[in-house]
Amino acid sequence: MHTLEVKGLVAKYGDRTVLDGVDMTVDKGEVHVILGGSGCGKSTLLKHVIGLMQPAAGSIELLGHDLTQIDERERNAVLSRIGMLFQGGALLNSLTVGENVALPIRERTQLPEDVVNEMVEMKLALVQMSHASKLTPPELSGGMKKRAALARAMATDPEILFCDEPSAGLDPITASSLDELLLNLKTRFGMSVVVVTHELASIQTIADRVTMLEKGKVVAQGPLAEVQAMDHPMVRAFFDRKSDNKNDTKNRSVLEALGDHR
């Protein structure tokens, strides 16, 4: 059974079709990257698979449940088993980093406060952010905000993690360190990771399989190496462009790269 299976997905904004018959599967323990240029439908696809939008047609089976066929209570139960790293982090500025990470634990469980605090410490340690528990989001750099948001996304041990443009707005070294962190989390917990991005360096670092969209349709899909070798003009235009990241950043250790880069 796939962790996520999308079949014939059609999405519309009014009379405009944004996704037109999209098929996609994500298997347990893989990093699946949804890629393509601006306006291709990546974010719309993500919004559908995490239950923020209802499709005009097609099905979305997440963790064995068809989101288009279950009621709100069942849908919420399924969505409680996923984690979401939003593009801007979406941290609450009025709360400390620790309180932000504790929020989903308190919302989804009835655990005693001492256990909640212990879980927060564990999740912050996972992302090298133990020192920042008492800080507020405005006191963090861009990279630190992303790691804090990742700790919150991991707070309840999700079975599948969704990431919307995780490297957006980050310098190359910080983006590279975040890629390494996602790979480490996938390996450590055996979870599925779905990443929406157009960042070439990140795709080449983290992707097991990819789904490439163009004008709401799938133009390429499969293992990264196979897709990169395709002669499709849109695939060639995407992968033949020059990466923004310098090759030497990939050789930095994660502890070195996870510093506070402003």
Backbone torsions as a table, in degrees:
resi	resn	phi	psi	omega
1	MET	NA	133.7	178.1
2	HIS	-74.2	149.4	172.8
3	THR	-67.1	-38.2	177.9
4	LEU	-140.7	133.3	176.3
5	GLU	-137.7	117.9	178.9
6	VAL	-108.6	129.2	-178.7
7	LYS	-128.6	124.1	172.5
8	GLY	55.1	35.9	-174.1
9	LEU	-70.0	125.0	174.4
10	VAL	-119.1	127.9	178.8
11	ALA	-126.9	138.8	-178.5
12	LYS	-134.2	146.6	166.8
13	TYR	-113.1	100.1	-174.0
14	GLY	67.0	-126.3	179.2
15	ASP	-90.1	-3.8	-176.7
16	ARG	-91.4	123.5	177.9
17	THR	-84.3	122.4	-177.5
18	VAL	-100.5	-38.1	173.8
19	LEU	-122.4	133.5	-171.9
20	ASP	-129.6	87.6	175.7
21	GLY	74.6	44.5	-177.5
22	VAL	-79.9	129.7	172.6
23	ASP	-116.0	138.8	179.1
24	MET	-162.4	142.1	173.3
25	THR	-128.0	147.7	174.9
26	VAL	-128.0	127.1	-178.8
27	ASP	-96.9	160.3	179.7
28	LYS	-61.5	134.1	173.5
29	GLY	79.6	11.9	178.5
30	GLU	-112.1	155.5	169.3
31	VAL	-98.9	116.3	-179.5
32	HIS	-111.9	121.4	-177.2
33	VAL	-103.8	128.2	171.5
34	ILE	-96.1	118.4	-172.8
35	LEU	-130.7	171.4	-179.2
36	GLY	144.9	172.1	-178.7
37	GLY	-75.5	174.9	178.9
38	SER	-60.9	136.2	177.0
39	GLY	80.8	10.3	-177.2
40	CYS	-82.2	-14.3	179.7
41	GLY	112.6	6.9	-177.6
42	LYS	-58.5	-52.6	-176.3
43	SER	-66.9	-35.3	177.5
44	THR	-64.1	-41.0	176.7
45	LEU	-61.5	-44.4	-180.0
46	LEU	-61.8	-43.9	-179.4
47	LYS	-60.4	-33.6	179.0
48	HIS	-72.8	-42.7	-174.9
49	VAL	-75.2	-15.5	174.8
50	ILE	-103.5	13.0	170.5
51	GLY	81.7	11.8	179.5
52	LEU	-81.1	-21.0	179.2
53	MET	-135.6	150.2	176.9
54	GLN	-101.1	134.1	-177.9
55	PRO	-72.6	155.2	173.0
56	ALA	-75.6	-29.0	177.2
57	ALA	-160.5	162.1	178.2
58	GLY	98.3	-178.1	-177.9
59	SER	-133.7	153.9	177.6
60	ILE	-134.0	106.4	179.2
61	GLU	-101.1	111.9	-176.9
62	LEU	-116.3	120.7	179.9
63	LEU	52.7	39.4	175.6
64	GLY	84.9	5.7	-178.6
65	HIS	-125.8	130.5	178.1
66	ASP	-80.0	109.6	-177.1
67	LEU	-62.4	-21.3	-178.9
68	THR	-84.4	-7.4	-174.4
69	GLN	-119.4	-1.8	-176.3
70	ILE	-109.4	160.0	-179.1
71	ASP	-81.6	176.6	-173.5
72	GLU	-62.6	-39.1	-179.9
73	ARG	-62.9	-46.1	179.0
74	GLU	-65.9	-38.3	179.9
75	ARG	-63.7	-43.5	179.3
76	ASN	-63.2	-35.6	178.3
77	ALA	-65.2	-40.1	178.0
78	VAL	-67.9	-44.5	-176.8
79	LEU	-68.4	-20.5	176.4
80	SER	-70.4	-10.7	-178.7
81	ARG	-98.0	6.3	178.7
82	ILE	-115.1	163.0	172.9
83	GLY	-120.7	150.6	-177.2
84	MET	-135.3	121.1	173.5
85	LEU	-103.4	107.6	-176.6
86	PHE	-79.1	156.3	-175.1
87	GLN	-56.0	-47.0	-179.0
88	GLY	-91.1	5.4	-177.9
89	GLY	90.3	-42.4	177.9
90	ALA	56.7	33.3	174.7
91	LEU	-75.6	149.6	178.3
92	LEU	-86.8	117.3	-174.9
93	ASN	-65.1	-23.0	-177.6
94	SER	-80.7	-8.6	-179.7
95	LEU	-111.3	154.7	173.2
96	THR	-72.5	168.6	177.2
97	VAL	-58.3	-45.8	178.9
98	GLY	-60.1	-41.7	179.1
99	GLU	-67.0	-35.3	176.1
100	ASN	-62.3	-43.6	-179.4
101	VAL	-69.0	-34.3	-179.6
102	ALA	-71.6	-22.8	-172.3
103	LEU	-54.8	-53.6	-179.5
104	PRO	-67.0	-27.9	177.8
105	ILE	-66.5	-43.3	179.9
106	ARG	-69.3	-33.0	-179.1
107	GLU	-73.2	-34.6	-170.7
108	ARG	-102.7	-11.0	-177.2
109	THR	-133.0	170.8	174.9
110	GLN	-115.3	31.9	-176.1
111	LEU	-69.7	146.6	176.5
112	PRO	-64.7	156.2	-171.4
113	GLU	-62.1	-34.9	-179.8
114	ASP	-67.0	-33.2	176.6
115	VAL	-71.6	-40.3	176.5
116	VAL	-57.5	-47.1	-179.2
117	ASN	-62.8	-37.7	178.2
118	GLU	-65.9	-40.1	178.3
119	MET	-65.3	-39.9	177.5
120	VAL	-60.1	-44.8	179.0
121	GLU	-60.7	-40.9	-179.6
122	MET	-65.5	-43.0	-177.8
123	LYS	-69.5	-38.4	177.5
124	LEU	-67.2	-35.4	177.6
125	ALA	-64.7	-35.3	179.5
126	LEU	-58.4	-33.4	-175.2
127	VAL	-108.5	19.1	177.2
128	GLN	59.9	41.7	-176.2
129	MET	-127.4	20.6	-178.1
130	SER	-58.2	-33.5	-177.1
131	HIS	-71.2	-14.1	-171.3
132	ALA	-104.0	10.7	-173.7
133	SER	-56.4	-37.3	-175.2
134	LYS	-92.3	-4.0	178.7
135	LEU	-79.4	159.0	174.2
136	THR	-103.6	157.2	-177.3
137	PRO	-51.7	-39.3	178.8
138	PRO	-62.5	-16.9	179.3
139	GLU	-88.2	0.0	-175.6
140	LEU	-102.8	150.5	170.5
141	SER	-74.9	172.5	179.9
142	GLY	-59.9	-43.3	179.5
143	GLY	-66.1	-39.1	178.8
144	MET	-66.1	-37.3	177.5
145	LYS	-62.0	-41.9	-180.0
146	LYS	-64.6	-39.8	-179.8
147	ARG	-69.9	-38.0	176.4
148	ALA	-64.0	-41.2	178.0
149	ALA	-65.8	-34.7	177.3
150	LEU	-67.3	-39.7	176.3
151	ALA	-60.1	-41.2	178.3
152	ARG	-65.9	-40.4	178.8
153	ALA	-63.2	-28.1	-179.6
154	MET	-92.0	0.1	-168.8
155	ALA	-55.9	-39.1	-175.8
156	THR	-107.9	26.6	175.8
157	ASP	54.0	63.9	-177.0
158	PRO	-66.1	153.3	176.3
159	GLU	-85.0	-22.3	177.0
160	ILE	-144.4	134.9	-177.6
161	LEU	-113.1	127.8	176.9
162	PHE	-107.1	135.3	-177.9
163	CYS	-129.7	123.9	179.7
164	ASP	-101.8	107.6	178.7
165	GLU	47.0	59.6	-175.4
166	PRO	-61.9	-27.2	-177.4
167	SER	-92.4	-1.1	-176.0
168	ALA	-60.5	129.6	176.1
169	GLY	80.8	3.2	-178.7
170	LEU	-101.0	149.3	174.8
171	ASP	-71.3	162.6	-174.3
172	PRO	-56.7	-39.8	-177.7
173	ILE	-68.5	-44.0	179.4
174	THR	-65.6	-40.1	178.0
175	ALA	-62.2	-41.2	179.3
176	SER	-63.9	-40.8	179.9
177	SER	-67.0	-34.2	177.5
178	LEU	-67.7	-38.2	175.4
179	ASP	-58.8	-46.7	179.3
180	GLU	-60.6	-39.2	-179.0
181	LEU	-65.2	-42.4	177.9
182	LEU	-61.6	-41.7	178.7
183	LEU	-65.0	-39.9	178.7
184	ASN	-63.9	-41.3	179.2
185	LEU	-65.8	-41.0	178.5
186	LYS	-61.0	-45.5	-178.8
187	THR	-66.6	-41.5	-175.8
188	ARG	-68.7	-39.7	-173.2
189	PHE	-108.3	-6.8	178.1
190	GLY	64.8	25.9	-176.7
191	MET	-93.1	163.5	174.2
192	SER	-83.9	145.0	177.9
193	VAL	-130.6	126.5	176.5
194	VAL	-113.5	121.6	-175.6
195	VAL	-120.6	127.0	172.0
196	VAL	-97.3	120.3	-179.6
197	THR	-161.4	159.6	170.0
198	HIS	-119.7	7.3	-178.0
199	GLU	-77.9	112.9	-173.4
200	LEU	-63.2	-43.9	-178.2
201	ALA	-61.9	-41.1	178.6
202	SER	-65.3	-43.6	179.9
203	ILE	-57.9	-46.1	-177.2
204	GLN	-69.8	-20.8	-179.9
205	THR	-86.0	-41.5	-167.3
206	ILE	-108.4	-21.2	-167.5
207	ALA	-75.7	131.6	165.2
208	ASP	-88.5	-52.5	175.7
209	ARG	-131.3	158.9	-178.5
210	VAL	-135.5	153.1	169.0
211	THR	-123.9	119.4	-179.0
212	MET	-103.9	127.5	180.0
213	LEU	-107.3	148.0	172.3
214	GLU	-148.9	118.4	-179.3
215	LYS	53.9	41.9	173.9
216	GLY	80.6	3.9	179.2
217	LYS	-119.7	153.4	174.7
218	VAL	-80.1	120.7	178.7
219	VAL	-105.1	-16.8	178.0
220	ALA	-159.3	145.4	-178.8
221	GLN	-160.1	140.0	178.0
222	GLY	144.1	-170.6	176.5
223	PRO	-56.4	145.9	-175.0
224	LEU	-54.4	-47.0	-176.8
225	ALA	-60.7	-38.8	179.7
226	GLU	-67.9	-42.5	-179.6
227	VAL	-66.2	-42.1	-179.7
228	GLN	-61.8	-25.0	-178.1
229	ALA	-88.5	-5.0	-177.7
230	MET	-69.2	151.3	-179.8
231	ASP	-92.7	0.4	-179.6
232	HIS	-55.2	132.5	-175.4
233	PRO	-58.5	-36.1	179.2
234	MET	-70.6	-35.6	177.5
235	VAL	-66.0	-45.0	-179.4
236	ARG	-64.7	-40.8	179.7
237	ALA	-63.0	-35.4	-178.5
238	PHE	-74.6	-50.3	-172.1
239	PHE	-84.6	-17.4	-179.5
240	ASP	-87.2	-6.8	177.4
241	ARG	-71.4	158.1	-176.9
242	LYS	-78.5	133.7	176.8
243	SER	-68.1	144.1	176.6
244	ASP	-76.1	-25.2	-175.9
245	ASN	-84.6	142.9	177.2
246	LYS	-79.5	142.0	-177.2
247	ASN	-60.6	-31.1	-175.5
248	ASP	-71.1	-15.5	178.7
249	THR	-69.9	-24.4	-179.4
250	LYS	-69.5	-19.5	-176.6
251	ASN	-91.5	-1.3	178.0
252	ARG	-74.2	142.8	176.5
253	SER	-71.5	155.7	-177.8
254	VAL	-66.8	-34.0	179.7
255	LEU	-68.8	-36.3	178.4
256	GLU	-71.0	-42.2	-175.3
257	ALA	-75.7	-21.1	-177.3
258	LEU	-82.3	17.0	176.1
259	GLY	-69.7	176.2	-177.0
260	ASP	-83.6	89.8	179.9
261	HIS	-91.3	117.6	-179.9
262	ARG	-82.1	NA	NA
